[in-house]
Amino acid sequence: MRYFFEIAYNGKNYSGWQSQQNSTGIQTVVEEAMSLLLQEKIKITGSGRTDAGVHCEQQFFHVDITSSFDTKLLSQKLNSFLPQAISIQSIQPVREEAHARYDAFERAYRYQITRKKNPFLEGYALYFFRPLDIRTMNEAAALLVGEHDFECFSKVKTDVNNFICTIKEAFWEEKGDLFVFNISANRFLRGMVRAIVGTLLDVGTGKITVADFKAIISSRDRRKAGANVPPYGLFLVRVQYPSTVFVK
């Protein structure tokens, strides 16, 4: 039977969702733990990829398991096999054709910037001391909403058929010493959120104008957009599916 596993992880010491040549990814760690626990070769399919160092509050993967089991008990046992940085939040049976990646209709990310140096946020927020105009940054962020070609914010070498994404919301909010960027869309390109944040910081510091930001989107040229911000301030916070994929 096919199941959706909900997973959360601290990405600090991992190469992202997938393993790289000289580093370990979340997927590999989970597959090894599940294979050991269930005594069968397990291959999982994630709802998407995260880059090295990116954190995750909610992601899903699907897996076909031949043996019967108690979902709550398996979750407890699997968490005891997994390192502290990785946690299985829930296990839900789904329809046979359900797909963790292709059935997801919305994904949401958060990027955190701290305006005050804070040792307890090291590895979880970018320390950015230069003054930022959050109102102008939000004016630019509003231009992202809707269906657009976002090639200008994509990594150059990527295996996608197109760069069209539909962004539902994109905005900054101030929470004490934190500036938090929130964005949700039907899909994201590789490196897209980090490139958007880097370019919006250029807007916030006055390096470029809102009109420049709009022109960058239209250009479809990655060289015109800002630099990628570091991965450690980025969190995948939500992946949503239609209720019809789940077995009641």
C-alpha positions, -999 to 999 in steps of 0.1 A, spaced: 0 0 0 11 36 -6 17 60 23 25 97 26 51 103 54 52 139 68 88 148 77 106 178 94 143 183 96 171 206 105 192 209 74 223 223 89 245 192 85 230 178 54 234 183 16 197 189 12 171 164 3 193 144 -21 228 131 -14 258 148 -31 291 132 -40 308 138 -7 279 145 16 247 129 29 211 139 20 180 136 41 165 111 16 194 86 20 192 87 58 155 80 58 157 52 32 185 35 52 165 37 85 133 25 69 150 -4 51 167 -15 83 134 -13 103 111 -29 78 137 -55 66 130 -47 29 146 -23 4 129 10 7 129 38 -20 111 70 -12 99 98 -35 98 133 -20 75 162 -26 105 182 -38 141 190 -32 157 213 -7 193 227 -11 221 220 13 216 238 47 179 245 41 155 236 70 121 220 67 90 223 90 68 202 67 76 181 37 61 148 24 74 117 7 55 86 -6 65 50 -3 50 16 -12 52 -8 17 43 -45 13 40 -55 50 12 -44 72 19 -22 102 5 2 128 12 38 115 16 53 150 40 25 161 60 27 129 64 64 134 77 60 169 101 32 159 113 51 129 120 83 149 141 62 173 162 50 143 166 85 128 190 112 141 178 140 163 177 164 133 151 144 114 116 137 126 86 118 111 55 138 120 28 115 107 20 86 83 -11 86 62 -24 60 37 -31 74 3 -46 62 -30 -25 39 -51 -18 65 -77 -11 94 -53 23 111 -59 41 132 -33 56 156 -59 30 158 -86 -1 159 -65 11 189 -43 -7 220 -54 9 245 -31 43 249 -13 53 277 11 87 290 23 99 314 49 132 333 49 144 349 82 167 379 85 178 391 119 186 428 123 204 422 156 233 398 160 219 369 179 240 338 187 208 317 192 198 324 156 231 314 141 223 289 114 186 299 113 186 335 102 208 358 81 223 386 101 219 417 80 228 450 97 223 475 68 191 496 69 162 481 50 130 498 37 105 470 43 76 491 27 95 493 -6 105 456 -4 68 447 -1 60 470 -30 84 450 -51 73 416 -37 38 423 -47 50 422 -84 57 385 -79 21 375 -73 4 357 -102 16 336 -131 50 346 -145 82 333 -161 108 333 -133 138 322 -152 157 353 -138 155 337 -103 164 301 -114 197 283 -112 211 283 -147 216 245 -150 183 229 -142 162 202 -158 128 218 -161 106 221 -191 96 257 -183 101 285 -158 64 294 -152 52 295 -116 21 309 -101 28 327 -69 -1 330 -44 15 354 -19 48 371 -13 53 396 15 77 407 43 67 411 79 85 425 109 87 404 140 108 421 166 144 420 154 134 397 125 124 405 90 105 375 76 98 369 40 68 346 33 61 331 -2 38 304 -15 33 290 -50 22 260 -70 59 252 -77 94 267 -72 125 266 -94 159 256 -80 174 284 -60 144 306 -67 135 318 -32 170 326 -22 175 346 -55 143 365 -49 153 374 -13 187 385 -25 172 408 -51 146 422 -27 174 431 -3 189 451 -32 155 469 -33 155 474 4 190 489 5 182 512 -24 207 495 -48 178 490 -73 143 505 -76 110 487 -77 109 495 -115 143 478 -118 129 448 -100 100 446 -124 125 448 -153 146 420 -139 115 397 -139 108 406 -175 144 401 -186 144 363 -177 182 368 -172 197 354 -140 227 377 -143 205 407 -138 190 395 -105 207 397 -71 229 372 -54 215 342 -36 212 347 1 227 319 23 206 287 27 204 286 65 178 313 68 153 294 45 126 271 58 101 250 38 71 254 59 41 239 41 32 214 13 -5 210 5 -25 183 -13 -61 179 -23 -81 158 3 -89 133 -25 -54 117 -24 -59 104 11 -77 72 21 -103 80 47 
